[in-house]
Amino acid sequence: MIEDFFPTILEMAGVTDYETVQTVDGHSFVDVIKNPGIQRDRTTIWHFPNRWGESQDKNEGYGAYSAILKGDYHLIYFWENQERRLYNIREDVGEQNNLANQSAYAQTLTELSEELTDSLIAFDAQRPTQNGEYVAWPKDAVYVETVEIGDPVTITDAIFKFSDETNKYYYSIQDNKGSDMAGPFYWTLGNHNDYKAIQVSNENKTAGNEKETQLFYFTRGTSNKSFHIYTYTGRSVDFVNGATRDSWNGGNLTPDGTYRYLQYDTESSGEFQVIKADATDYFGIAYNDGTLMNNRGTANGSAANMKWVINTYSGNSVSDSGSRYKFTLVESYEPTAIENILNEKPLYSYTKAELANAEGIRVYGLDGRYIADIMGVAPGVYLIMKDGKASKIFLK
């Protein structure tokens, strides 16, 4: 590499008595010139913890990064987003196939990350900071996706948690409109031309008996950038056709046209994406075809906001306060260990005689009460404890 030329030229010139301001990183390759058959086992490390200008292109290898080349493998660590890339340069000299996310190379990734980290620490290398905090070393990297405004983002717990059959996380969806526009507005279950429409209200109804109208939960979609929306009571949400108008007429809507908008209690659950917006902690919400959701008409004030539905809006974008939303966790339900067992389907069924003669098994009622006389209980669902593990069974 280029650092090797300096010590090589000095050796070729016979210069041995010299001083340098910096440590000489390179190694002379005069011996390789004299004998091209020489094989070297050399580990090389690069470290550039700063920027080279605002026009840099990270994909070309610029920016704040560190790298290690050992054997056939080249690991690059980008400090900006803690991304690691791993390439086999013998098989992929153009570095087109990133191996970092392939399980077969997990050990190689870990070993090179640890060696790169240990080397940087040993050299007391400078480390970049973000928001006043040091960025993690390569071995402790937590990849932070960098996307442009308007692009779908990977959904993490920092945005919202996914729900499943047993764990539920209920969120309010609030837009970014300020008090000067009678905002903020919350997604709310409503009615529009006899359609069950998701509309908006500037009243926060996320507590008490009204929470069912403003709380939603989300499940995973077909990728880590997609999700499904459900109402508090589990009714599906989709972006489907309904009767409405496409322009403002004082809130007096008439069903003289058919347009898509968000509705609940639909036959299917639509798939949506979270879109990067230009405001911290706020995101756009787009249908899987890229259509961006927007609070139509909320700029007209609180008197008009319930006259409109979430729909596309001429010129809307994630820089518009009615097209970017915040997900706020209001309520959650995570079953206890015993509740998880009770939620399981009975895996086995036993007769009373089978359990009475079984060794190492204790039987409990669903209230946790130990049952000594198995033959005297009624048929039904019970808990059994074996080897320190509880299971649900059906007792015949």
C-alpha positions as CSV (number, residue, x, y, z in Angstrom):
1,M,0.0,0.0,0.0
2,I,1.0,3.6,-0.4
3,E,2.5,3.8,3.2
4,D,5.0,1.1,2.2
5,F,6.7,3.3,-0.5
6,F,8.5,5.6,1.9
7,P,10.4,3.0,3.9
8,T,11.0,1.1,0.6
9,I,12.6,4.0,-1.2
10,L,14.7,4.8,1.9
11,E,16.1,1.3,2.0
12,M,16.8,1.3,-1.8
13,A,18.7,4.6,-1.3
14,G,20.6,3.2,1.6
15,V,19.2,5.9,4.0
16,T,19.3,4.6,7.6
17,D,19.8,7.7,9.7
18,Y,16.6,9.8,9.5
19,E,13.9,11.3,11.7
20,T,10.2,11.6,11.0
21,V,7.5,13.7,12.6
22,Q,5.1,10.8,12.6
23,T,5.5,7.1,13.2
24,V,6.2,5.2,9.9
25,D,3.3,2.9,9.4
26,G,4.6,1.2,6.2
27,H,7.0,-1.7,5.7
28,S,9.7,-1.9,3.1
29,F,9.0,-4.4,0.3
30,V,12.5,-4.5,-1.1
31,D,12.7,-8.1,-0.2
32,V,9.6,-8.8,-2.3
33,I,11.1,-7.0,-5.3
34,K,14.2,-9.2,-5.0
35,N,12.2,-12.3,-4.5
36,P,8.5,-12.1,-5.7
37,G,7.9,-15.6,-4.3
38,I,7.9,-14.4,-0.7
39,Q,4.6,-14.9,1.1
40,R,3.6,-12.5,3.9
41,D,1.0,-13.0,6.6
42,R,0.3,-9.4,7.4
43,T,-2.7,-7.8,9.1
44,T,-3.4,-4.2,8.0
45,I,-5.5,-1.6,9.9
46,W,-6.8,1.7,8.6
47,H,-8.3,4.3,10.9
48,F,-9.9,7.6,9.8
49,P,-12.1,8.9,12.6
50,N,-12.9,12.2,11.0
51,R,-14.7,13.6,7.9
52,W,-12.9,14.6,4.7
53,G,-15.5,17.1,3.6
54,E,-19.2,17.4,3.1
55,S,-19.1,15.9,-0.4
56,Q,-17.7,12.6,0.6
57,D,-19.4,9.4,-0.6
58,K,-19.4,6.7,2.0
59,N,-20.0,4.0,-0.6
60,E,-16.6,4.9,-2.1
61,G,-14.9,4.3,1.2
62,Y,-14.8,7.9,2.5
63,G,-16.1,9.3,5.7
64,A,-15.3,8.4,9.3
65,Y,-14.4,4.7,9.2
66,S,-11.9,2.1,10.3
67,A,-10.9,-1.2,8.6
68,I,-8.9,-4.3,9.1
69,L,-7.5,-6.6,6.3
70,K,-6.5,-10.1,7.5
71,G,-6.0,-13.0,5.2
72,D,-8.8,-13.1,2.7
73,Y,-11.2,-10.9,4.7
74,H,-11.7,-7.2,4.8
75,L,-13.9,-5.6,7.5
76,I,-14.9,-2.0,7.2
77,Y,-16.6,-0.2,10.2
78,F,-18.5,3.1,9.6
79,W,-18.6,5.2,12.7
80,E,-21.5,7.3,11.5
81,N,-24.1,4.5,11.7
82,Q,-22.1,1.7,13.3
83,E,-22.4,-0.3,10.1
84,R,-20.0,-3.2,9.5
85,R,-19.2,-4.6,6.1
86,L,-17.3,-7.8,5.5
87,Y,-15.8,-9.0,2.2
88,N,-13.8,-11.9,1.0
89,I,-11.4,-10.1,-1.3
90,R,-10.0,-13.3,-2.8
91,E,-13.4,-14.3,-4.2
92,D,-14.8,-10.8,-4.4
93,V,-12.1,-8.3,-5.2
94,G,-14.6,-5.7,-6.2
95,E,-16.3,-6.0,-2.7
96,Q,-19.8,-6.4,-4.1
97,N,-21.1,-9.1,-1.7
98,N,-21.4,-8.0,1.9
99,L,-21.1,-11.0,4.2
100,A,-21.7,-9.2,7.4
101,N,-25.3,-10.3,7.8
102,Q,-24.8,-13.9,6.8
103,S,-24.8,-16.4,9.7
104,A,-22.0,-18.5,8.2
105,Y,-19.6,-15.6,8.6
106,A,-20.7,-14.5,12.1
107,Q,-17.6,-15.8,13.8
108,T,-15.3,-14.1,11.3
109,L,-17.2,-10.9,11.8
110,T,-16.9,-11.1,15.5
111,E,-13.2,-12.0,15.5
112,L,-12.2,-9.2,13.2
113,S,-14.3,-6.7,15.0
114,E,-12.6,-7.7,18.3
115,E,-9.1,-7.5,16.8
116,L,-9.8,-4.1,15.2
117,T,-11.2,-2.8,18.5
118,D,-8.3,-4.1,20.6
119,S,-5.8,-2.6,18.1
120,L,-7.4,0.8,18.2
121,I,-7.5,0.8,21.9
122,A,-3.9,-0.3,22.1
123,F,-2.8,2.6,19.9
124,D,-5.0,5.0,21.9
125,A,-6.8,5.9,18.7
126,Q,-9.2,8.8,18.5
127,R,-12.8,7.9,18.5
128,P,-15.7,10.0,17.0
129,T,-18.5,11.3,19.0
130,Q,-22.2,11.8,18.3
131,N,-24.4,14.1,20.5
132,G,-21.5,14.4,22.9
133,E,-21.1,10.6,23.4
134,Y,-18.4,8.4,22.0
135,V,-19.5,6.1,19.3
136,A,-19.3,2.4,20.1
137,W,-16.2,0.4,19.3
138,P,-16.5,-2.0,16.3
139,K,-17.0,-5.0,18.6
140,D,-19.9,-3.3,20.4
141,A,-21.5,-1.9,17.2
142,V,-25.3,-1.6,17.1
143,Y,-26.2,-0.8,13.5
144,V,-28.1,2.4,13.1
145,E,-29.8,2.6,9.7
146,T,-29.2,5.8,7.7
147,V,-31.9,6.6,5.3
148,E,-33.0,9.7,3.4
149,I,-36.1,11.7,4.2
150,G,-39.0,10.1,2.5
151,D,-37.6,6.6,2.6
152,P,-39.0,3.6,4.6
153,V,-37.2,2.8,7.8
154,T,-36.6,-0.4,9.7
155,I,-39.1,-0.5,12.6
156,T,-37.5,-0.8,16.0
157,D,-38.7,-0.6,19.5
158,A,-37.7,3.0,19.6
159,I,-40.5,3.7,17.1
160,F,-43.0,1.2,18.4
161,K,-43.1,-2.3,19.7
162,F,-44.9,-5.0,17.7
163,S,-47.8,-6.9,19.3
164,D,-48.5,-10.6,19.0
165,E,-51.2,-13.0,20.2
166,T,-50.2,-12.6,23.8
167,N,-48.3,-9.3,24.1
168,K,-50.1,-6.1,23.3
169,Y,-48.7,-2.6,23.1
170,Y,-51.3,0.1,22.5
171,Y,-50.3,3.5,21.0
172,S,-51.9,6.8,20.2
173,I,-51.0,8.2,16.8
174,Q,-50.6,12.0,17.0
175,D,-49.7,14.4,14.2
176,N,-47.3,17.3,14.3
177,K,-49.7,20.2,13.9
178,G,-49.3,22.9,16.5
179,S,-51.8,24.9,18.5
180,D,-51.9,27.6,15.8
181,M,-53.7,25.0,13.7
182,A,-55.9,23.7,16.6
183,G,-53.5,20.7,16.8
184,P,-52.1,18.3,17.6
185,F,-54.6,15.8,16.2
186,Y,-55.1,12.2,17.1
187,W,-56.2,9.3,14.9
188,T,-59.7,8.5,16.0
189,L,-62.4,6.0,15.1
190,G,-65.2,7.8,13.3
191,N,-67.9,7.6,10.7
192,H,-67.8,9.1,7.2
193,N,-70.7,8.7,4.8
194,D,-71.7,5.5,6.7
195,Y,-68.2,4.1,6.4
196,K,-66.1,3.3,9.5
197,A,-63.4,5.8,8.9
198,I,-60.3,6.7,10.8
199,Q,-60.6,10.4,11.3
200,V,-58.8,12.9,13.5
201,S,-59.7,14.8,16.7
202,N,-57.8,17.4,18.7
203,E,-59.2,15.9,21.9
204,N,-56.9,13.4,23.6
205,K,-59.2,10.4,24.4
206,T,-56.6,7.9,25.3
207,A,-57.9,7.3,28.9
208,G,-61.0,5.8,30.4
209,N,-63.9,4.6,28.4
210,E,-62.9,6.5,25.2
211,K,-59.5,4.9,24.8
212,E,-60.9,2.3,22.4
213,T,-61.4,5.1,19.9
214,Q,-57.8,6.4,19.9
215,L,-55.6,3.5,20.7
216,F,-54.1,1.1,18.2
217,Y,-51.6,-1.8,18.1
218,F,-49.3,-3.0,15.4
219,T,-48.1,-6.4,14.1
220,R,-45.2,-7.3,11.8
221,G,-45.7,-7.1,8.1
222,T,-43.8,-9.1,5.4
223,S,-40.6,-7.3,6.1
224,N,-38.8,-5.4,8.9
225,K,-40.0,-2.2,7.3
226,S,-43.7,-3.0,7.1
227,F,-46.6,-3.4,9.6
228,H,-50.3,-3.9,10.1
229,I,-52.6,-1.6,12.1
230,Y,-55.4,-2.8,14.4
231,T,-57.8,-0.9,16.7
232,Y,-57.7,-1.3,20.4
233,T,-60.3,-4.1,20.2
234,G,-58.5,-5.9,17.4
235,R,-60.4,-4.6,14.3
236,S,-58.2,-4.5,11.2
237,V,-57.4,-1.3,9.4
238,D,-57.0,-0.9,5.6
239,F,-56.7,1.8,3.0
240,V,-59.7,1.1,0.8
241,N,-62.3,2.7,-1.4
242,G,-65.2,4.7,0.1
243,A,-67.5,7.5,-0.9
244,T,-66.2,11.0,-0.4
245,R,-65.1,14.1,-2.2
246,D,-61.6,15.0,-3.2
247,S,-61.9,18.7,-2.4
248,W,-62.9,20.9,0.5
249,N,-66.5,22.3,0.5
250,G,-66.9,23.6,4.0
251,G,-67.1,20.2,5.6
252,N,-70.4,19.3,3.9
253,L,-69.2,16.2,2.2
254,T,-71.5,14.3,-0.2
255,P,-70.9,10.8,-1.5
256,D,-70.4,11.9,-5.1
257,G,-67.1,10.2,-5.6
258,T,-65.1,7.1,-4.7
259,Y,-61.6,7.5,-3.2
260,R,-59.4,5.4,-0.9
261,Y,-59.1,6.3,2.7
262,L,-58.4,4.6,6.0
263,Q,-61.2,2.5,7.4
264,Y,-61.5,0.0,10.2
265,D,-63.4,-3.3,10.5
266,T,-62.2,-4.0,7.0
267,E,-62.1,-7.5,5.4
268,S,-58.3,-7.5,5.4
269,S,-55.5,-5.8,7.2
270,G,-53.5,-3.4,5.0
271,E,-49.7,-3.3,5.1
272,F,-48.1,0.0,5.9
273,Q,-44.6,1.5,6.2
274,V,-42.9,3.9,8.5
275,I,-41.3,6.8,6.5
276,K,-38.4,9.0,7.7
277,A,-39.6,12.5,8.2
278,D,-37.8,15.8,8.7
279,A,-38.8,16.1,12.4
280,T,-37.3,14.3,15.3
281,D,-39.4,11.5,16.8
282,Y,-42.1,11.9,14.0
283,F,-42.5,9.7,11.0
284,G,-44.7,9.4,7.9
285,I,-47.1,6.5,7.5
286,A,-47.4,5.2,3.9
287,Y,-49.5,2.4,2.4
288,N,-47.5,-0.4,0.8
289,D,-47.9,1.2,-2.6
290,G,-46.2,4.4,-1.3
291,T,-49.3,6.5,-0.7
292,L,-48.6,8.8,2.2
293,M,-51.3,9.2,4.8
294,N,-52.3,12.8,5.6
295,N,-54.8,14.6,7.9
296,R,-56.8,16.2,5.2
297,G,-58.4,19.5,6.2
298,T,-57.1,19.7,9.8
299,A,-55.6,23.1,8.9
300,N,-59.1,24.4,8.7
301,G,-59.5,24.1,12.5
302,S,-61.1,21.9,15.1
303,A,-64.6,22.5,13.8
304,A,-63.7,20.9,10.5
305,N,-61.3,18.2,11.4
306,M,-63.9,15.5,12.1
307,K,-65.4,16.2,8.6
308,W,-62.3,14.7,7.0
309,V,-60.6,11.4,6.7
310,I,-57.0,10.3,6.6
311,N,-56.4,10.5,2.8
312,T,-53.9,11.7,0.3
313,Y,-53.7,15.4,0.0
314,S,-52.4,17.5,-2.9
315,G,-48.7,18.2,-2.4
316,N,-48.5,16.3,1.0
317,S,-45.1,15.2,2.1
318,V,-43.2,14.3,5.3
319,S,-42.3,17.9,5.7
320,D,-46.0,18.7,6.2
321,S,-47.1,18.6,9.8
322,G,-50.2,16.7,8.9
323,S,-48.2,13.9,7.2
324,R,-45.9,13.1,10.1
325,Y,-46.9,11.3,13.3
326,K,-45.6,10.3,16.7
327,F,-46.4,6.9,18.2
328,T,-46.9,7.2,22.0
329,L,-47.2,4.1,24.1
330,V,-50.3,4.5,26.4
331,E,-51.0,1.0,27.6
332,S,-49.4,-2.5,27.4
333,Y,-50.1,-6.0,28.4
334,E,-47.4,-8.6,28.8
335,P,-48.6,-11.9,30.3
336,T,-47.0,-13.3,33.4
337,A,-45.3,-16.7,33.2
338,I,-48.4,-18.4,34.6
339,E,-50.6,-16.5,32.1
340,N,-48.4,-17.6,29.2
341,I,-48.9,-21.2,30.3
342,L,-52.7,-20.7,30.5
343,N,-52.7,-19.1,27.1
344,E,-51.2,-22.2,25.6
345,K,-53.3,-24.9,24.0
346,P,-53.3,-28.1,26.0
347,L,-50.4,-30.1,24.7
348,Y,-51.3,-33.4,26.2
349,S,-54.2,-35.1,27.8
350,Y,-54.0,-37.6,30.6
351,T,-56.3,-39.9,32.5
352,K,-56.4,-39.6,36.3
353,A,-54.8,-43.0,36.7
354,E,-51.9,-42.0,34.4
355,L,-51.1,-38.9,36.5
356,A,-51.6,-40.7,39.8
357,N,-49.0,-43.3,38.9
358,A,-46.5,-40.9,37.2
359,E,-43.3,-40.2,39.1
360,G,-41.9,-36.7,39.5
361,I,-45.1,-34.9,38.5
362,R,-47.1,-32.6,40.7
363,V,-50.6,-31.4,39.7
364,Y,-52.0,-27.9,40.4
365,G,-55.3,-26.2,39.8
366,L,-55.4,-23.0,37.7
367,D,-55.4,-21.0,40.9
368,G,-52.0,-22.5,41.8
369,R,-53.4,-24.9,44.5
370,Y,-51.5,-28.2,44.8
371,I,-53.8,-31.2,44.3
372,A,-52.8,-34.2,46.3
373,D,-55.8,-36.4,45.5
374,I,-55.9,-36.5,41.7
375,M,-58.6,-39.2,41.6
376,G,-61.0,-36.9,43.4
377,V,-61.0,-33.9,41.0
378,A,-63.3,-33.2,38.1
379,P,-62.1,-33.5,34.5
380,G,-60.7,-30.2,33.1
381,V,-57.6,-28.1,32.5
382,Y,-54.8,-28.3,35.1
383,L,-51.2,-27.4,35.5
384,I,-48.5,-30.0,36.0
385,M,-44.9,-29.4,37.3
386,K,-42.1,-31.7,36.1
387,D,-38.4,-31.1,36.4
388,G,-39.1,-27.5,37.4
389,K,-41.1,-26.7,34.4
390,A,-44.9,-26.0,34.3
391,S,-47.2,-27.1,31.5
392,K,-50.9,-27.0,30.9
393,I,-52.7,-30.3,30.4
394,F,-56.2,-31.7,30.0
395,L,-57.2,-34.2,32.6
396,K,-59.8,-36.7,31.3
